[in-house]
Amino acid sequence: LHTREMRSTVGTLERLIRRLWGLPTGRGFYADHPSRPNAKRVPGYLEIVNGATTLMRRDTWADVEAAEATKYEMSAPPSSKAGPREYERRLAHDFDVHSRENIINSTSGGGAYEGVDDCQMSVSLAEDVWHLLTVDMSLQRLLALEIVLEFSFMLISSVLLCVIAVCEGNTLDSEMMNQKLLLSLTTVRISSDSIYGWQERAPSTKPEVAMLALLGWAHWLLLSVAGAVIVARALKPLQQVVFAPDCVYNDEFLSIRMMILRRHVILYDLQVRIQAFAGGEIMDLPLSTGTTGYARWTGVFPLTMKHNIDENSPITKKGMDKITNIAVTVTAIDSDGKPVYAVAEYYNPRGWIAGRPEFQGWFAKKACYPRMLRGRFGDQFRFFKVPNDSGMRHPSMPETTQQATVNEPVTGPPVFLLDFDNFHVVHNEPDADSPV
């Protein structure tokens, strides 16, 4: 008996939360058009058949993985000049390979200051601390810091109140310390009635009142700074686009693939800049369109930015083996008027940077570094056809009701279906006798 269990990529709790918020949680390839209610989704993969991208349905995801394994076999053996992990098959989208941390610790930003005193690399202590709180510090550490400061504030407040009481001639004992600890909670916006209830108690002395007022003001200042940090971090631009973990090239083009994360977002005035680095030399790689960007981009369509490798290309003049890495930056305005920034950096597996043990050590036991690979991207688009996989049905697949819906008209969009699983896929090609 064949099962049709869908591949799970997130935990049950996260999937439940996403469903509660109305975020996409579907799995599998569409066997029915998405415009139909409860459209059926099944295990499968895409393949070019008679010039058309066709869905190849399978019983289980294990069958899919077995069938796809043969798609990555090269028609010729890898070059003897292959660099570290050049022909390693990437198994996931690996969006985090383009993280700020990876870029800083890998090549152009990698390094460490040295000299008499590192403190000289600063214009202001206050600015450095503010940058740490609003940019560098992780959210987990920031929340932990806030919790520690709150409890520390209450403890210090109780100690100061005990000191005032002792100075006024009171005996320091556990009862007084307990009372002052409870009284210190009033400095963090807990009313005294909530602490002591409706009962008569000795009024605070003037020094104690003054200290409570000072502590209350200090806590308000702490909350104001914490609120400003939260607002500053909340106003940071969201990540709206992702780059493919590897870029590809052949004798004609260098191609970099990018896509929008959320299909309802529109990017306006999208500007692109691509540069190659070789031996300290920085060379601009203009887009093959002859422009510096695009008027707008939207939907599920991936954007493949191409540079024409012709006789005028710096890659041709310098030679691909001399290129150590390629960087691409994208700036745009999203449909809410917020700025969008994105950067990716790809490394030549045969370049001296990728060959350094320090570089490989940073990516050890991690996803493979972002590479410049000779080959082509995997196909992603297909038009929906009914029956969707006519003539391509797996022999063990039972007949479905799809045959009965052949004459039912499609009632709405989309026109295209995008195979997100192929976003990171690169089909390597041999490089023998290549002018590049």
N, C-alpha and C positions, 0 to 999 in steps of 0.2 A: 504494500500500500504506500503510495507516494504522498508525501506531505508537501504543503505549500507555506511553511513557516517563513515569515519575512525576516530579513537580516536586521538585528538590533544593534544600534550604534550608540544609544544613550540609555541611562538607567530608567527603571520604571517610574521612579519619583519625578525625574526631570520630564519624562514624557507626559505624565499626568499634569504637571504644572503647565507645560506648554499647551496641552489640550484645554485646560481651564482658562487660559488667557487667549485662546483662539489662534495660537500659532500653528504653523504647519507641522503635522505629525504623520503624514501618510508614508507608506513604504511600498516599494515595488514599482514596476512599469505598468503603464495604462494599457489594459486589454480592451477597455471601453473608452470612448471619448470622454474627456474630463467634464464636458458640459452636461453629461447625463447624470442623473441622481445616483449616488452610491456606485460611481464608476469603479469597475473591477481593476485591481492591480495585482500583478503576478511576478514571480522571479523571471529574470531574463537578462539579455544584453543586446547591444546593437551591432549589426554587421552589414557591410556593403554587399548587396545581392543584386545583380543585374543593374548596377549603377545607382541603386537606391538604398538609402539607409533603412534597414528593416529590423524589426524587433524579433529576436530569436528567443522564444519562450522555453522555459525549462521547469522541471518539477520542483526542484529545491535550489537553494542558493549554493549548496555544495556542487550540484551539477553545473551551475553557472561558473563557479570558480575553476572547475576542471576544464570546462570548454574554453575559458578565457586564457588559461595558462599557455595554450599553444599560440595565442596571438602575439606573445612577446618574444617568440623565438626569432632570432635574426637570420636573414637569408645568407649572411656570410659571417665568419668568425670575427670577434672584436679585434680591433687594431692592437698591435703589440705596444703601441704608444699610449694605450688607455691609461687615464689617470685614476686616482683613488675614487672608488665607488661610482665610476662613470656609468657602468652598465647595471648598476643595482636597480632592481624594479621597485618603484615607489608604490606602496600599497594603500596610501591614504592621501587626503587633500593637503595635509601638512601646512595649513595656513600660517602656523606660528614660526615657520622657518624665516619669514620676513619680519619678525618682531624686532622692535627697537633694540632689545637686549642682544639679539643675534647679530644685528648689523654693527652695534657698538663693539662687540667682543670678537668679531671675526676679521675684518680687513681694514677698510679706510678709516673707521673710527677706533680701531683697536689700538691699545697702547696704555701706558701709565706714566704719570708725571714723576719726575725725580729732580732733585736739587736741594738747596739749603732748607727750604720750608714750603710745604705744599699749601700752607695757609695764605701764601702770597697770591695764589690763583683765586682771588676773590675781590670784589668791589664793595661788598657789604655783607656782614654776618646775617642781618635781618633778611636780605634777599635770598641768601643761601638757604636759610631755614624755611622761608616761605616756599621756595622752589621744591625743597624736600617734601613739605607737607602736601603741596598741591599737584606735584608731578611724579617725583621719584618714589615716594613711599607707597607701598602696596595698600590696598583697601583693608586687608586683614590686619596689618600692622597699625594702620590709622585707627581702626575701631578698638584694637587692644590698647593703644595709647590713651584714647579717650576714657576707657573704663578704668585704667590704672590711675589716671589723673583725678577722676571723680572720687575714687576710694581714698587716694592719697590726700585729697583736699579735705575730706571729712575727718580723716585721722589727724591731720595737722591742726584742723580747727578745734578738735576736742582737746588736743595737747595745749594749745594756746589758752583755751578757756580754763583748763586746769591750772595753768601757770598763774592766770589772773586770780583765780579763787585762792590759791596758796598765798599769793602776795597780800590778799585781803585778810589773811589769818585763819582760813578754813583748813581743816585737816584733810590731807590727801589719803583717801581710802578708795576701796573698790566701788562703794556706793556713789561717791562724788564723781569718780571717773565714768561710771555708767550714766549718771545724770548729764554730765558735760558732753558725752558722746551722743546722747539723744538730743541735747540742745544744739549740737553742731549740725544735725540734720536740717535744722531750719535754714541754714545757709544754702542748701541745695533745693530750695523751694518746697519743702515739706512743712506745712503749718504746725505750729506748736500744739494746737488743739488735736491734731491727728496723732501727735506723739504722746501728750500727757492726758488727753481727754478733758472733760469738763470738771476739773477739780482745782481747788485753790492751791497755789504754790507761792513760794517766796519770789518776789519780783527780782529781775536781774539788776545788778548794780550798774552804775553809770559806766565804769570801765568795761564791764561785760557787754553792755548795750553798744558801746562804741566799737568793741571788737566784732560783735555780730554784724554791725552795719558795714564795717570794713571787709569782713569775710564775705558778706552777701554781695558787695560790689565786686570783689575779686572773682567770685563765681560767675556773676553776670558777664564780666570781661572774658572769662574762660569760655562761656557758652557763645559769646559773640564771635570770638576767634574761630571756634569749632564750626559755627554756622557759616562763617565766611569761607572756610576751607571746603565745606560741603558744597556751597554754591559755586566756588571756583572749579571744583572737580566736575560738578554737574554740567557746567557750561562748556566743558571740553568737547570738541567735535566728535561725533560718533564715527566709528569705522563703518563706512558705507560700501567699500569695494574691497575685493581680495584679488591678489595675483596668483597665477598658477605657480606651484613650487619650483618648476623648471621652465626655462625658455628653450626654444629650438631654432636651428638654422639649417640651411642647405646651400646649394650653389647660387640660389637666387635671393633668398630673403632671410633676415633674422626676424623671428616672430615672438612676441610677448603676449600672453593671454591674460585678460582681466575680466571680472564680472562684478555686477552689483549684487550685494548680499540680499537686499529686500526688493522684491520685484515691483513694489508700488512706488519706489523712489525714482525720481527723474534727476539727472545731473545736467546742469546748464554750463555752457562755456567751458568744456572740459579741455584743459591744456596738458600736453604731454611733452616730456623731455627725456631723451635717451642719450646716455653718454657711455663711451668705452674708455677703459683705463689700460695703459700699456707703458710700463717702465717709467712711471711718473708723468706721462703725457696723458692729457684728457682730451678726448675727441667727441664732438657732437655727432650723433647718428640721426639724421632727419627722417621723418616719416615718409613712407613711399607715396603718401597722398599729396605731398608737396605743401602741406599745411602744418600748423603747430598744434592742432587739436581738432575737436569736434564740437559742433554747435550744441548738441544734446545727445544723451544716451539714456536708455531706459529699458525696462522689461527684463526678461530672462536671457536676452541675447548676450553672449560673451563678446567682449571687444578684443579683437586680435590686432595689436599694433605691429606694423611691419616696417622694417628698414630694408631698402633695396640694396643688395650687395652687388653693385656694378663696378665699373672701372673707376668711378669717382668716390666710392665708399672708402672711408678710413680703414675698414676691415680688410678690404682688398689690398690697399697700399701697405698696411702694416703687417697683415697676415694673422689669421685666426689664432695660431699658436702663440703669438706675441701678446694677445689680449688676455689680461689677467681676470678682469671682471667687468660686468656691464651693470649700470644703475639706471633705473627708470623712476621718474616722479610724475605724479598726476595731481593736479589741483582743479577744483570745480566748486560750484555752488549747488547744493541740493534743492529739492522742491520746497523746502521750508525756509530757504534763504540762509542756511548755515554752511560754513566753509567745509570742504572735503579735502583732505590731504592723504596721500598714500605714497609709499616708496617700496621698492623691491630692489634687491641686488643679487645678481647671478655670477657664479664663479666658473672659470674655465677649469675643468678637471685636470687639464694638462698644463695649467699655468703654475708659476712658482708659488703663488699664495696658497692654492689648494693643496699643493704638495708639502707644505710646511707641517711638521708634527704638531705645532701649537694650534694651527687651524683645525686639523683633524681631531685634536684632543678636545676642542670645544664641542664638536658635534659627535663625539664618541658616545655610544649608547643613547643617541637621539635620532630623530628623523634625519635622513640624508640631507646634506647642505643643498641650497638652491644652485642648480647646475646649468651650464650652457651645453646643450646636447645636440648633436647632429641627428636629425630625424624629423618627425612630424607629430603634431598633436592628434590625439584620438578624436574620432568623429562624435559630435554631440547632438546634432539636429536630425529630426525626422518629421515627415508629414504623417498624420494619422491616416491609416487606410482601413477600410472595412471590407472583408474581414482583415484584421490588422496584420496577421502573420500568415496570410494565404500561401499554402505550399511549403511553409516553414515550420509546421507544427511538429513538436517532438513526438516520436512514435508512441511514447507511453502517456502522453497527455490525453485525458478524456475529452470528448467533445463538449463544448459549452453552448450556452444559449446565444453566443455571438453570431452564429450563422443565421439565427432567426432575426437578427437586427440589421442584416445587410441593407435592406431597403429603408430603414429608418433614417430620416435626415438628421444631420448634425445641427443642433439648435443654437450653438453659440461658440465663442472662442474657447480655447486658443487655436491658432492656425498651426503653430509649431509646438513640438515637444522637445525638451532639452534633457539630455542624459547627463545629470550632474555627476554621476560616477566617473565620467570620462574627462572631467575638467583637468585632472592632474596627470592623465595618461599620456605618455610619450612613446612612440614607436621608434626605437633606435634604428639608424641606418649605417651601413659600413662607410668608411671615409677613404677607401683606396682610390688613388688617381683623382682626387678631388682638388680643383684649383683653390678651394677655400681651405 
